[in-house]
Amino acid sequence: MEKLIGLIGIVCAIWVIYEVWANHKSMPVGEKILWTIAAIIFNIITAIVFYFVKKR
């Protein structure tokens, strides 16, 4: 179970980092760096917040 949660966390972090750097060209670099750091540290929570704040 712990491995599954870890894998989901890695996938969430990669998704947020990809979305921030590849699909949000107009986002300021400082904001991109903050989202990237948050994705690395709080991966699943950051993915949920990013989805509701930036994707909608």
Secondary structure, 3 states (H helix, E strand, C coil): CHHHHHHHHHHHHHHHHHHHHHHCCCCCHHHHHHHHHHHHHCHHHHHHHHHHHHHC
